């Protein structure tokens, strides 16, 4: 089994939401700015809870923010 690939549209969604900063998103999602940086760079896969919180912040479904690809 390989590592799952999770792509995301977080950066795009931040800019669509009044150019929300990484820090503002982190504060709203209950994580650190470094976590948001790693998510946007594709170096970190969020927990299910964090993924739901981020999707909720943008008023979107999980699949509007995150895309799963098998390795």
PDB file of N, CA, C and O in Angstrom:
ATOM      1  N   UNK A   1       0.834  -1.197   0.000  1.00  0.00           N
ATOM      2  CA  UNK A   1       0.000   0.000   0.000  1.00  0.00           C
ATOM      3  C   UNK A   1       0.876   1.257   0.000  1.00  0.00           C
ATOM      4  O   UNK A   1       1.817   1.375   0.786  1.00  0.00           O
ATOM      5  N   UNK A   2       0.552   2.178  -0.885  1.00  0.00           N
ATOM      6  CA  UNK A   2       1.278   3.431  -0.937  1.00  0.00           C
ATOM      7  C   UNK A   2       0.610   4.493  -0.083  1.00  0.00           C
ATOM      8  O   UNK A   2      -0.406   4.248   0.568  1.00  0.00           O
ATOM      9  N   UNK A   3       1.188   5.644  -0.101  1.00  0.00           N
ATOM     10  CA  UNK A   3       0.629   6.760   0.649  1.00  0.00           C
ATOM     11  C   UNK A   3      -0.505   7.388  -0.157  1.00  0.00           C
ATOM     12  O   UNK A   3      -0.369   7.645  -1.353  1.00  0.00           O
ATOM     13  N   UNK A   4      -1.618   7.628   0.519  1.00  0.00           N
ATOM     14  CA  UNK A   4      -2.744   8.281  -0.149  1.00  0.00           C
ATOM     15  C   UNK A   4      -2.364   9.697  -0.554  1.00  0.00           C
ATOM     16  O   UNK A   4      -1.557  10.352   0.106  1.00  0.00           O
ATOM     17  N   UNK A   5      -2.951  10.152  -1.633  1.00  0.00           N
ATOM     18  CA  UNK A   5      -2.707  11.508  -2.121  1.00  0.00           C
ATOM     19  C   UNK A   5      -3.980  12.319  -1.912  1.00  0.00           C
ATOM     20  O   UNK A   5      -5.037  11.980  -2.445  1.00  0.00           O
ATOM     21  N   UNK A   6      -3.873  13.385  -1.138  1.00  0.00           N
ATOM     22  CA  UNK A   6      -5.003  14.277  -0.885  1.00  0.00           C
ATOM     23  C   UNK A   6      -4.630  15.660  -1.423  1.00  0.00           C
ATOM     24  O   UNK A   6      -3.746  16.325  -0.884  1.00  0.00           O
ATOM     25  N   UNK A   7      -5.298  16.076  -2.469  1.00  0.00           N
ATOM     26  CA  UNK A   7      -5.107  17.420  -3.018  1.00  0.00           C
ATOM     27  C   UNK A   7      -6.139  18.336  -2.376  1.00  0.00           C
ATOM     28  O   UNK A   7      -7.149  17.870  -1.848  1.00  0.00           O
ATOM     29  N   UNK A   8      -5.883  19.636  -2.422  1.00  0.00           N
ATOM     30  CA  UNK A   8      -6.867  20.549  -1.840  1.00  0.00           C
ATOM     31  C   UNK A   8      -6.896  21.880  -2.576  1.00  0.00           C
ATOM     32  O   UNK A   8      -5.981  22.232  -3.321  1.00  0.00           O
ATOM     33  N   UNK A   9      -7.985  22.604  -2.336  1.00  0.00           N
ATOM     34  CA  UNK A   9      -8.200  23.929  -2.920  1.00  0.00           C
ATOM     35  C   UNK A   9      -8.228  25.006  -1.836  1.00  0.00           C
ATOM     36  O   UNK A   9      -8.890  26.032  -1.994  1.00  0.00           O
ATOM     37  N   UNK A  10      -7.519  24.777  -0.753  1.00  0.00           N
ATOM     38  CA  UNK A  10      -7.585  25.694   0.386  1.00  0.00           C
ATOM     39  C   UNK A  10      -7.138  27.101  -0.002  1.00  0.00           C
ATOM     40  O   UNK A  10      -7.810  28.079   0.325  1.00  0.00           O
ATOM     41  N   UNK A  11      -6.020  27.203  -0.690  1.00  0.00           N
ATOM     42  CA  UNK A  11      -5.502  28.535  -1.051  1.00  0.00           C
ATOM     43  C   UNK A  11      -6.528  29.302  -1.881  1.00  0.00           C
ATOM     44  O   UNK A  11      -6.799  30.474  -1.622  1.00  0.00           O
ATOM     45  N   UNK A  12      -7.091  28.633  -2.871  1.00  0.00           N
ATOM     46  CA  UNK A  12      -8.108  29.261  -3.723  1.00  0.00           C
ATOM     47  C   UNK A  12      -9.311  29.702  -2.888  1.00  0.00           C
ATOM     48  O   UNK A  12      -9.819  30.811  -3.057  1.00  0.00           O
ATOM     49  N   UNK A  13      -9.758  28.837  -1.995  1.00  0.00           N
ATOM     50  CA  UNK A  13     -10.918  29.161  -1.154  1.00  0.00           C
ATOM     51  C   UNK A  13     -10.634  30.339  -0.232  1.00  0.00           C
ATOM     52  O   UNK A  13     -11.516  31.162   0.013  1.00  0.00           O
ATOM     53  N   UNK A  14      -9.412  30.425   0.281  1.00  0.00           N
ATOM     54  CA  UNK A  14      -9.062  31.561   1.145  1.00  0.00           C
ATOM     55  C   UNK A  14      -9.194  32.874   0.393  1.00  0.00           C
ATOM     56  O   UNK A  14      -9.716  33.855   0.924  1.00  0.00           O
ATOM     57  N   UNK A  15      -8.717  32.887  -0.847  1.00  0.00           N
ATOM     58  CA  UNK A  15      -8.779  34.125  -1.623  1.00  0.00           C
ATOM     59  C   UNK A  15     -10.197  34.459  -2.054  1.00  0.00           C
ATOM     60  O   UNK A  15     -10.553  35.629  -2.190  1.00  0.00           O
ATOM     61  N   UNK A  16     -10.993  33.443  -2.265  1.00  0.00           N
ATOM     62  CA  UNK A  16     -12.403  33.688  -2.599  1.00  0.00           C
ATOM     63  C   UNK A  16     -13.187  34.198  -1.393  1.00  0.00           C
ATOM     64  O   UNK A  16     -14.246  34.806  -1.555  1.00  0.00           O
ATOM     65  N   UNK A  17     -12.684  33.959  -0.203  1.00  0.00           N
ATOM     66  CA  UNK A  17     -13.358  34.394   1.016  1.00  0.00           C
ATOM     67  C   UNK A  17     -12.647  35.649   1.540  1.00  0.00           C
ATOM     68  O   UNK A  17     -12.036  35.630   2.609  1.00  0.00           O
ATOM     69  N   UNK A  18     -12.736  36.717   0.784  1.00  0.00           N
ATOM     70  CA  UNK A  18     -12.172  38.019   1.163  1.00  0.00           C
ATOM     71  C   UNK A  18     -10.683  37.964   1.473  1.00  0.00           C
ATOM     72  O   UNK A  18     -10.205  38.633   2.389  1.00  0.00           O
ATOM     73  N   UNK A  19      -9.952  37.158   0.700  1.00  0.00           N
ATOM     74  CA  UNK A  19      -8.509  37.036   0.863  1.00  0.00           C
ATOM     75  C   UNK A  19      -8.122  36.704   2.310  1.00  0.00           C
ATOM     76  O   UNK A  19      -7.219  37.314   2.882  1.00  0.00           O
ATOM     77  N   UNK A  20      -8.823  35.727   2.883  1.00  0.00           N
ATOM     78  CA  UNK A  20      -8.551  35.260   4.242  1.00  0.00           C
ATOM     79  C   UNK A  20      -7.085  34.855   4.354  1.00  0.00           C
ATOM     80  O   UNK A  20      -6.552  34.192   3.465  1.00  0.00           O
ATOM     81  N   UNK A  21      -6.440  35.250   5.435  1.00  0.00           N
ATOM     82  CA  UNK A  21      -5.046  34.875   5.632  1.00  0.00           C
ATOM     83  C   UNK A  21      -4.947  33.449   6.167  1.00  0.00           C
ATOM     84  O   UNK A  21      -5.923  32.880   6.655  1.00  0.00           O
ATOM     85  N   UNK A  22      -3.756  32.896   6.063  1.00  0.00           N
ATOM     86  CA  UNK A  22      -3.522  31.570   6.630  1.00  0.00           C
ATOM     87  C   UNK A  22      -3.777  31.592   8.134  1.00  0.00           C
ATOM     88  O   UNK A  22      -4.339  30.641   8.677  1.00  0.00           O
ATOM     89  N   UNK A  23      -3.374  32.655   8.808  1.00  0.00           N
ATOM     90  CA  UNK A  23      -3.576  32.755  10.249  1.00  0.00           C
ATOM     91  C   UNK A  23      -5.060  32.822  10.604  1.00  0.00           C
ATOM     92  O   UNK A  23      -5.497  32.192  11.568  1.00  0.00           O
ATOM     93  N   UNK A  24      -5.828  33.574   9.837  1.00  0.00           N
ATOM     94  CA  UNK A  24      -7.273  33.652  10.085  1.00  0.00           C
ATOM     95  C   UNK A  24      -7.930  32.284   9.922  1.00  0.00           C
ATOM     96  O   UNK A  24      -8.792  31.906  10.715  1.00  0.00           O
ATOM     97  N   UNK A  25      -7.526  31.553   8.902  1.00  0.00           N
ATOM     98  CA  UNK A  25      -8.073  30.216   8.698  1.00  0.00           C
ATOM     99  C   UNK A  25      -7.654  29.291   9.833  1.00  0.00           C
ATOM    100  O   UNK A  25      -8.470  28.527  10.350  1.00  0.00           O
ATOM    101  N   UNK A  26      -6.403  29.357  10.213  1.00  0.00           N
ATOM    102  CA  UNK A  26      -5.912  28.520  11.308  1.00  0.00           C
ATOM    103  C   UNK A  26      -6.683  28.802  12.595  1.00  0.00           C
ATOM    104  O   UNK A  26      -7.090  27.872  13.292  1.00  0.00           O
ATOM    105  N   UNK A  27      -6.883  30.072  12.910  1.00  0.00           N
ATOM    106  CA  UNK A  27      -7.627  30.435  14.119  1.00  0.00           C
ATOM    107  C   UNK A  27      -9.052  29.892  14.067  1.00  0.00           C
ATOM    108  O   UNK A  27      -9.550  29.357  15.058  1.00  0.00           O
ATOM    109  N   UNK A  28      -9.700  30.028  12.928  1.00  0.00           N
ATOM    110  CA  UNK A  28     -11.083  29.571  12.781  1.00  0.00           C
ATOM    111  C   UNK A  28     -11.174  28.041  12.828  1.00  0.00           C
ATOM    112  O   UNK A  28     -12.164  27.492  13.312  1.00  0.00           O
ATOM    113  N   UNK A  29     -10.148  27.359  12.329  1.00  0.00           N
ATOM    114  CA  UNK A  29     -10.164  25.897  12.262  1.00  0.00           C
ATOM    115  C   UNK A  29      -9.602  25.242  13.518  1.00  0.00           C
ATOM    116  O   UNK A  29      -9.728  24.030  13.696  1.00  0.00           O
ATOM    117  N   UNK A  30      -8.986  26.032  14.387  1.00  0.00           N
ATOM    118  CA  UNK A  30      -8.426  25.479  15.614  1.00  0.00           C
ATOM    119  C   UNK A  30      -7.122  24.731  15.408  1.00  0.00           C
ATOM    120  O   UNK A  30      -6.870  23.707  16.043  1.00  0.00           O
ATOM    121  N   UNK A  31      -6.295  25.256  14.510  1.00  0.00           N
ATOM    122  CA  UNK A  31      -4.985  24.646  14.277  1.00  0.00           C
ATOM    123  C   UNK A  31      -3.949  25.769  14.164  1.00  0.00           C
ATOM    124  O   UNK A  31      -4.267  26.934  14.402  1.00  0.00           O
ATOM    125  N   UNK A  32      -2.735  25.422  13.808  1.00  0.00           N
ATOM    126  CA  UNK A  32      -1.688  26.437  13.670  1.00  0.00           C
ATOM    127  C   UNK A  32      -1.570  26.895  12.216  1.00  0.00           C
ATOM    128  O   UNK A  32      -2.017  26.216  11.292  1.00  0.00           O
ATOM    129  N   UNK A  33      -0.961  28.052  12.044  1.00  0.00           N
ATOM    130  CA  UNK A  33      -0.709  28.551  10.690  1.00  0.00           C
ATOM    131  C   UNK A  33       0.215  27.593   9.949  1.00  0.00           C
ATOM    132  O   UNK A  33       0.073  27.404   8.741  1.00  0.00           O
ATOM    133  N   UNK A  34       1.163  26.987  10.669  1.00  0.00           N
ATOM    134  CA  UNK A  34       2.085  26.034  10.051  1.00  0.00           C
ATOM    135  C   UNK A  34       1.333  24.836   9.476  1.00  0.00           C
ATOM    136  O   UNK A  34       1.737  24.282   8.453  1.00  0.00           O
ATOM    137  N   UNK A  35       0.237  24.431  10.130  1.00  0.00           N
ATOM    138  CA  UNK A  35      -0.579  23.339   9.609  1.00  0.00           C
ATOM    139  C   UNK A  35      -1.215  23.743   8.288  1.00  0.00           C
ATOM    140  O   UNK A  35      -1.242  22.957   7.341  1.00  0.00           O
ATOM    141  N   UNK A  36      -1.729  24.973   8.222  1.00  0.00           N
ATOM    142  CA  UNK A  36      -2.335  25.461   6.977  1.00  0.00           C
ATOM    143  C   UNK A  36      -1.287  25.541   5.876  1.00  0.00           C
ATOM    144  O   UNK A  36      -1.561  25.168   4.735  1.00  0.00           O
ATOM    145  N   UNK A  37      -0.097  26.020   6.201  1.00  0.00           N
ATOM    146  CA  UNK A  37       1.000  26.092   5.226  1.00  0.00           C
ATOM    147  C   UNK A  37       1.295  24.690   4.680  1.00  0.00           C
ATOM    148  O   UNK A  37       1.410  24.506   3.468  1.00  0.00           O
ATOM    149  N   UNK A  38       1.416  23.712   5.569  1.00  0.00           N
ATOM    150  CA  UNK A  38       1.718  22.340   5.155  1.00  0.00           C
ATOM    151  C   UNK A  38       0.578  21.739   4.328  1.00  0.00           C
ATOM    152  O   UNK A  38       0.829  21.023   3.359  1.00  0.00           O
ATOM    153  N   UNK A  39      -0.668  22.023   4.704  1.00  0.00           N
ATOM    154  CA  UNK A  39      -1.818  21.546   3.929  1.00  0.00           C
ATOM    155  C   UNK A  39      -1.776  22.104   2.514  1.00  0.00           C
ATOM    156  O   UNK A  39      -1.897  21.359   1.542  1.00  0.00           O
ATOM    157  N   UNK A  40      -1.606  23.407   2.403  1.00  0.00           N
ATOM    158  CA  UNK A  40      -1.610  24.044   1.084  1.00  0.00           C
ATOM    159  C   UNK A  40      -0.470  23.535   0.203  1.00  0.00           C
ATOM    160  O   UNK A  40      -0.606  23.463  -1.018  1.00  0.00           O
ATOM    161  N   UNK A  41       0.651  23.183   0.831  1.00  0.00           N
ATOM    162  CA  UNK A  41       1.805  22.691   0.076  1.00  0.00           C
ATOM    163  C   UNK A  41       1.703  21.203  -0.235  1.00  0.00           C
ATOM    164  O   UNK A  41       2.547  20.657  -0.946  1.00  0.00           O
ATOM    165  N   UNK A  42       0.663  20.541   0.299  1.00  0.00           N
ATOM    166  CA  UNK A  42       0.492  19.120   0.058  1.00  0.00           C
ATOM    167  C   UNK A  42       1.415  18.238   0.872  1.00  0.00           C
ATOM    168  O   UNK A  42       1.611  17.068   0.541  1.00  0.00           O
ATOM    169  N   UNK A  43       1.990  18.792   1.947  1.00  0.00           N
ATOM    170  CA  UNK A  43       2.909  18.028   2.789  1.00  0.00           C
ATOM    171  C   UNK A  43       2.219  17.413   4.005  1.00  0.00           C
ATOM    172  O   UNK A  43       2.863  16.722   4.795  1.00  0.00           O
ATOM    173  N   UNK A  44       0.922  17.655   4.162  1.00  0.00           N
ATOM    174  CA  UNK A  44       0.206  17.184   5.344  1.00  0.00           C
ATOM    175  C   UNK A  44      -1.211  16.797   4.945  1.00  0.00           C
ATOM    176  O   UNK A  44      -1.874  17.511   4.194  1.00  0.00           O
ATOM    177  N   UNK A  45      -1.665  15.663   5.454  1.00  0.00           N
ATOM    178  CA  UNK A  45      -3.036  15.214   5.236  1.00  0.00           C
ATOM    179  C   UNK A  45      -3.822  15.512   6.503  1.00  0.00           C
ATOM    180  O   UNK A  45      -3.435  15.060   7.580  1.00  0.00           O
ATOM    181  N   UNK A  46      -4.905  16.254   6.405  1.00  0.00           N
ATOM    182  CA  UNK A  46      -5.638  16.645   7.611  1.00  0.00           C
ATOM    183  C   UNK A  46      -6.405  15.472   8.230  1.00  0.00           C
ATOM    184  O   UNK A  46      -6.757  14.506   7.552  1.00  0.00           O
ATOM    185  N   UNK A  47      -6.647  15.587   9.523  1.00  0.00           N
ATOM    186  CA  UNK A  47      -7.548  14.637  10.166  1.00  0.00           C
ATOM    187  C   UNK A  47      -8.938  14.876   9.578  1.00  0.00           C
ATOM    188  O   UNK A  47      -9.199  15.914   8.970  1.00  0.00           O
ATOM    189  N   UNK A  48      -9.804  13.919   9.765  1.00  0.00           N
ATOM    190  CA  UNK A  48     -11.162  14.064   9.252  1.00  0.00           C
ATOM    191  C   UNK A  48     -11.858  15.258   9.915  1.00  0.00           C
ATOM    192  O   UNK A  48     -12.577  16.013   9.261  1.00  0.00           O
ATOM    193  N   UNK A  49     -11.634  15.414  11.212  1.00  0.00           N
ATOM    194  CA  UNK A  49     -12.238  16.539  11.933  1.00  0.00           C
ATOM    195  C   UNK A  49     -11.781  17.878  11.386  1.00  0.00           C
ATOM    196  O   UNK A  49     -12.598  18.774  11.171  1.00  0.00           O
ATOM    197  N   UNK A  50     -10.472  18.022  11.158  1.00  0.00           N
ATOM    198  CA  UNK A  50      -9.948  19.277  10.618  1.00  0.00           C
ATOM    199  C   UNK A  50     -10.481  19.519   9.213  1.00  0.00           C
ATOM    200  O   UNK A  50     -10.818  20.650   8.862  1.00  0.00           O
ATOM    201  N   UNK A  51     -10.559  18.476   8.415  1.00  0.00           N
ATOM    202  CA  UNK A  51     -11.085  18.626   7.055  1.00  0.00           C
ATOM    203  C   UNK A  51     -12.527  19.132   7.084  1.00  0.00           C
ATOM    204  O   UNK A  51     -12.892  20.010   6.304  1.00  0.00           O
ATOM    205  N   UNK A  52     -13.350  18.577   7.986  1.00  0.00           N
ATOM    206  CA  UNK A  52     -14.737  19.031   8.106  1.00  0.00           C
ATOM    207  C   UNK A  52     -14.803  20.481   8.588  1.00  0.00           C
ATOM    208  O   UNK A  52     -15.623  21.260   8.102  1.00  0.00           O
ATOM    209  N   UNK A  53     -13.946  20.844   9.539  1.00  0.00           N
ATOM    210  CA  UNK A  53     -13.953  22.229  10.038  1.00  0.00           C
ATOM    211  C   UNK A  53     -13.585  23.200   8.923  1.00  0.00           C
ATOM    212  O   UNK A  53     -14.229  24.238   8.769  1.00  0.00           O
ATOM    213  N   UNK A  54     -12.556  22.874   8.144  1.00  0.00           N
ATOM    214  CA  UNK A  54     -12.134  23.751   7.042  1.00  0.00           C
ATOM    215  C   UNK A  54     -13.248  23.877   6.008  1.00  0.00           C
ATOM    216  O   UNK A  54     -13.544  24.979   5.547  1.00  0.00           O
ATOM    217  N   UNK A  55     -13.859  22.770   5.646  1.00  0.00           N
ATOM    218  CA  UNK A  55     -14.960  22.820   4.678  1.00  0.00           C
ATOM    219  C   UNK A  55     -16.097  23.684   5.207  1.00  0.00           C
ATOM    220  O   UNK A  55     -16.687  24.460   4.455  1.00  0.00           O
ATOM    221  N   UNK A  56     -16.408  23.559   6.488  1.00  0.00           N
ATOM    222  CA  UNK A  56     -17.469  24.359   7.090  1.00  0.00           C
ATOM    223  C   UNK A  56     -17.167  25.840   7.088  1.00  0.00           C
ATOM    224  O   UNK A  56     -18.066  26.657   6.883  1.00  0.00           O
ATOM    225  N   UNK A  57     -15.924  26.196   7.310  1.00  0.00           N
ATOM    226  CA  UNK A  57     -15.517  27.607   7.299  1.00  0.00           C
ATOM    227  C   UNK A  57     -15.804  28.230   5.936  1.00  0.00           C
ATOM    228  O   UNK A  57     -16.192  29.395   5.843  1.00  0.00           O
ATOM    229  N   UNK A  58     -15.610  27.446   4.888  1.00  0.00           N
ATOM    230  CA  UNK A  58     -15.844  27.944   3.531  1.00  0.00           C
ATOM    231  C   UNK A  58     -17.260  27.644   3.033  1.00  0.00           C
ATOM    232  O   UNK A  58     -17.584  27.920   1.878  1.00  0.00           O
ATOM    233  N   UNK A  59     -18.096  27.085   3.895  1.00  0.00           N
ATOM    234  CA  UNK A  59     -19.472  26.723   3.521  1.00  0.00           C
ATOM    235  C   UNK A  59     -19.494  25.837   2.278  1.00  0.00           C
ATOM    236  O   UNK A  59     -20.285  26.049   1.359  1.00  0.00           O
ATOM    237  N   UNK A  60     -18.611  24.841   2.271  1.00  0.00           N
ATOM    238  CA  UNK A  60     -18.518  23.917   1.143  1.00  0.00           C
ATOM    239  C   UNK A  60     -18.478  22.490   1.665  1.00  0.00           C
ATOM    240  O   UNK A  60     -18.218  22.257   2.845  1.00  0.00           O
ATOM    241  N   UNK A  61     -18.733  21.553   0.792  1.00  0.00           N
ATOM    242  CA  UNK A  61     -18.603  20.143   1.137  1.00  0.00           C
ATOM    243  C   UNK A  61     -17.146  19.717   1.110  1.00  0.00           C
ATOM    244  O   UNK A  61     -16.307  20.398   0.520  1.00  0.00           O
ATOM    245  N   UNK A  62     -16.842  18.596   1.744  1.00  0.00           N
ATOM    246  CA  UNK A  62     -15.465  18.095   1.763  1.00  0.00           C
ATOM    247  C   UNK A  62     -14.882  17.949   0.366  1.00  0.00           C
ATOM    248  O   UNK A  62     -13.733  18.317   0.124  1.00  0.00           O
ATOM    249  N   UNK A  63     -15.673  17.413  -0.548  1.00  0.00           N
ATOM    250  CA  UNK A  63     -15.156  17.167  -1.891  1.00  0.00           C
ATOM    251  C   UNK A  63     -14.982  18.441  -2.713  1.00  0.00           C
ATOM    252  O   UNK A  63     -14.365  18.413  -3.778  1.00  0.00           O
ATOM    253  N   UNK A  64     -15.518  19.552  -2.226  1.00  0.00           N
ATOM    254  CA  UNK A  64     -15.262  20.839  -2.878  1.00  0.00           C
ATOM    255  C   UNK A  64     -13.895  21.384  -2.469  1.00  0.00           C
ATOM    256  O   UNK A  64     -13.313  22.205  -3.178  1.00  0.00           O
ATOM    257  N   UNK A  65     -13.388  20.930  -1.334  1.00  0.00           N
ATOM    258  CA  UNK A  65     -12.104  21.406  -0.809  1.00  0.00           C
ATOM    259  C   UNK A  65     -11.004  20.376  -1.043  1.00  0.00           C
ATOM    260  O   UNK A  65      -9.899  20.723  -1.459  1.00  0.00           O
ATOM    261  N   UNK A  66     -11.309  19.117  -0.777  1.00  0.00           N
ATOM    262  CA  UNK A  66     -10.306  18.060  -0.826  1.00  0.00           C
ATOM    263  C   UNK A  66     -10.623  17.059  -1.932  1.00  0.00           C
ATOM    264  O   UNK A  66     -11.784  16.753  -2.205  1.00  0.00           O
ATOM    265  N   UNK A  67      -9.558  16.555  -2.563  1.00  0.00           N
ATOM    266  CA  UNK A  67      -9.701  15.554  -3.615  1.00  0.00           C
ATOM    267  C   UNK A  67      -8.778  14.388  -3.302  1.00  0.00           C
ATOM    268  O   UNK A  67      -7.576  14.573  -3.112  1.00  0.00           O
ATOM    269  N   UNK A  68      -9.337  13.196  -3.248  1.00  0.00           N
ATOM    270  CA  UNK A  68      -8.572  11.983  -2.963  1.00  0.00           C
ATOM    271  C   UNK A  68      -8.135  11.333  -4.260  1.00  0.00           C
ATOM    272  O   UNK A  68      -8.924  11.178  -5.192  1.00  0.00           O
ATOM    273  N   UNK A  69      -6.861  10.954  -4.307  1.00  0.00           N
ATOM    274  CA  UNK A  69      -6.338  10.208  -5.453  1.00  0.00           C
ATOM    275  C   UNK A  69      -5.545   9.030  -4.931  1.00  0.00           C
ATOM    276  O   UNK A  69      -4.699   9.181  -4.050  1.00  0.00           O
ATOM    277  N   UNK A  70      -5.816   7.872  -5.468  1.00  0.00           N
ATOM    278  CA  UNK A  70      -5.058   6.697  -5.080  1.00  0.00           C
ATOM    279  C   UNK A  70      -3.659   6.802  -5.677  1.00  0.00           C
ATOM    280  O   UNK A  70      -3.481   7.330  -6.775  1.00  0.00           O
ATOM    281  N   UNK A  71      -2.668   6.295  -4.945  1.00  0.00           N
ATOM    282  CA  UNK A  71      -1.283   6.371  -5.445  1.00  0.00           C
ATOM    283  C   UNK A  71      -1.064   5.504  -6.672  1.00  0.00           C
ATOM    284  O   UNK A  71       0.044   5.461  -7.207  1.00  0.00           O
TER     285      UNK A  71
END
